[in-house]
Amino acid sequence: MSRSRRTNFTPEQIAQNQMSAKNLLGNFIRNTGGSLIDTITLGATDLDKKGDSGFQTGAKNFLGNITRPIADLTESPEQKKAETNTTQDQLGSPFNRDQYNKDFRNMLITDTILRDYEMGREKQRNLDMMRQTLPMVDLYAETAARRRLMEDQFSPTKISQQRLRAQQGEAALMNAIANQGTSAAQMGSIGSSRRFGR
């Protein structure tokens, strides 16, 4: 017995289901893809038939404010001139070079005074640090010198070297004494010896 694809649906029901599936797929694509395209184009298209979203409205307002002309053509030049003069009177002349130079000179003087004060404080800090660290450095140097002296005095190598030098000095002294005795004996025998040939 072979299996066959038998359904209990009539051809009209099948055609109706196919049309419904096409409508569902079209609605899905239109809603998701259309919303995406509408968002990308900032509402220039309205494929999803929902109107502008909050993002599209905000983006349109932002871009509208950026691209708005700077010059307002609704005011006359006389009104603009009057407004500029009142603002200029409140803020002062932007081309007042004397005031600028005076302010700049005062700023330089203030900076110089502050820099001198900071350099004096740094000098004082360095002197204080040297006063505090110099006794410790002296103590360290004295301790290191004592350590070297102790190593020299109590080192086995140094002790053996000192003993060897003392023994060598003692041997040289004994040799000198012996040479002196030999010389004295030879000198004493010179006068008492027999002379031949006279």
C-alpha positions in Angstrom: 0.0 0.0 0.0 1.5 3.2 -1.1 1.1 6.5 0.7 -0.5 9.3 -1.1 -0.8 12.9 -0.2 -4.5 13.0 0.4 -6.0 15.9 2.2 -9.5 16.6 3.3 -9.4 20.1 1.9 -11.2 21.1 -1.2 -9.4 23.0 -4.0 -11.3 26.2 -3.1 -10.0 26.0 0.5 -6.5 25.4 -0.7 -6.6 28.4 -3.0 -8.1 30.5 -0.1 -5.3 29.4 2.2 -2.6 30.2 -0.4 -4.1 33.7 -0.8 -4.2 34.1 3.0 -0.5 33.0 3.2 0.5 35.5 0.5 -1.4 38.3 2.3 0.3 37.4 5.6 3.8 37.3 4.0 3.1 40.6 2.2 1.9 42.2 5.4 5.0 40.9 7.3 7.4 42.2 4.6 5.5 45.5 4.3 5.4 46.0 8.1 9.0 45.1 8.9 10.8 46.0 5.7 8.6 49.0 5.1 9.2 50.3 8.6 13.0 49.9 8.0 12.9 51.7 4.7 10.7 54.4 6.1 13.2 54.9 9.0 16.2 55.0 6.7 14.5 57.5 4.4 13.3 59.5 7.4 9.7 59.3 6.3 10.2 60.3 2.7 8.3 57.0 1.9 5.4 55.5 3.8 5.4 51.9 2.8 4.0 50.6 6.1 1.1 53.1 6.0 1.7 54.0 9.7 2.9 57.6 9.3 6.0 59.0 10.9 7.5 57.4 14.0 8.9 59.4 16.9 12.4 58.9 15.7 11.5 60.1 12.2 9.8 63.2 13.6 12.8 64.0 15.9 15.2 63.5 13.0 13.2 65.8 10.7 13.0 68.5 13.4 16.8 68.2 14.1 17.7 68.4 10.4 15.2 71.2 9.8 16.9 73.3 12.6 20.3 72.6 11.1 19.4 73.5 7.6 17.4 76.6 8.6 18.8 79.8 7.1 20.9 81.9 9.4 19.7 85.3 8.2 16.2 86.1 9.3 14.6 88.1 6.4 11.6 89.2 8.4 13.5 92.0 10.2 14.6 95.1 8.5 18.2 96.2 8.4 17.4 99.2 10.7 15.9 96.8 13.4 19.0 94.6 13.2 21.3 97.7 13.4 19.4 98.9 16.5 19.6 95.5 18.2 23.3 95.2 17.4 24.1 98.7 18.8 22.3 97.9 22.1 24.2 94.6 22.4 27.5 96.3 21.5 26.9 99.0 24.2 26.3 96.3 26.8 29.4 94.2 25.9 31.8 97.0 24.9 33.6 97.5 21.6 35.1 94.2 20.2 38.0 96.2 18.7 39.1 98.0 21.9 42.8 97.2 21.6 43.8 99.3 24.5 41.6 97.4 26.9 42.8 94.1 25.4 46.5 95.1 25.8 45.9 96.3 29.3 44.1 93.0 30.2 46.9 91.0 28.5 49.6 92.9 30.4 47.9 92.4 33.7 47.5 88.7 33.0 51.2 88.4 32.2 52.1 90.2 35.4 49.8 88.0 37.4 51.3 84.9 35.8 54.8 86.1 36.5 54.1 86.8 40.1 52.4 83.4 40.5 55.3 81.6 38.7 57.9 83.4 41.0 55.9 82.5 44.1 55.6 78.8 42.9 59.4 78.7 42.2 60.2 80.1 45.6 57.9 77.6 47.3 59.6 74.7 45.3 63.0 76.0 46.3 62.0 76.1 49.9 60.6 72.5 49.7 63.8 71.3 48.1 65.9 73.0 50.9 63.7 71.5 53.6 64.0 68.0 52.0 67.8 68.4 51.8 67.9 69.5 55.5 65.9 66.4 56.4 67.8 63.9 54.3 71.4 65.1 54.7 71.8 63.8 58.3 70.5 60.4 57.1 72.9 60.4 54.2 75.8 61.3 56.6 74.8 58.5 59.0 74.6 56.0 56.1 78.1 57.0 54.9 79.5 56.8 58.4 77.9 53.4 58.9 79.3 52.1 55.6 82.8 53.4 56.5 82.7 51.6 59.9 81.5 48.5 58.2 84.4 48.6 55.8 86.9 49.2 58.7 85.4 46.3 60.6 85.8 44.1 57.6 89.4 45.1 57.3 90.2 44.5 60.9 88.4 41.2 61.5 88.5 39.6 58.1 90.5 36.3 58.1 92.3 37.3 54.9 93.3 40.6 56.3 94.4 39.1 59.6 96.6 36.5 57.7 98.0 39.3 55.5 98.9 41.4 58.6 100.6 38.4 60.3 102.5 37.7 57.1 103.7 41.3 56.9 104.7 41.2 60.6 106.6 38.0 60.1 108.3 39.4 57.0 109.3 42.5 58.9 110.6 40.5 61.8 112.6 38.3 59.5 114.1 41.3 57.8 115.0 42.8 61.2 116.7 39.5 62.3 118.6 39.4 59.0 119.7 43.0 59.4 120.9 42.1 63.0 122.8 39.1 61.7 124.4 41.0 58.9 125.4 43.7 61.4 127.1 41.1 63.6 128.9 39.5 60.7 130.1 42.9 59.6 131.4 43.7 63.1 133.2 40.4 63.3 134.9 41.0 59.9 135.9 44.5 60.9 137.4 43.2 64.2 139.4 40.6 62.5 140.9 43.0 60.0 143.1 44.7 62.5 144.3 41.5 64.3 145.1 39.3 61.3 148.7 38.5 60.1 150.0 40.4 57.2 152.0 38.6 54.7 154.7 40.3 52.7 155.9 42.9 55.0 
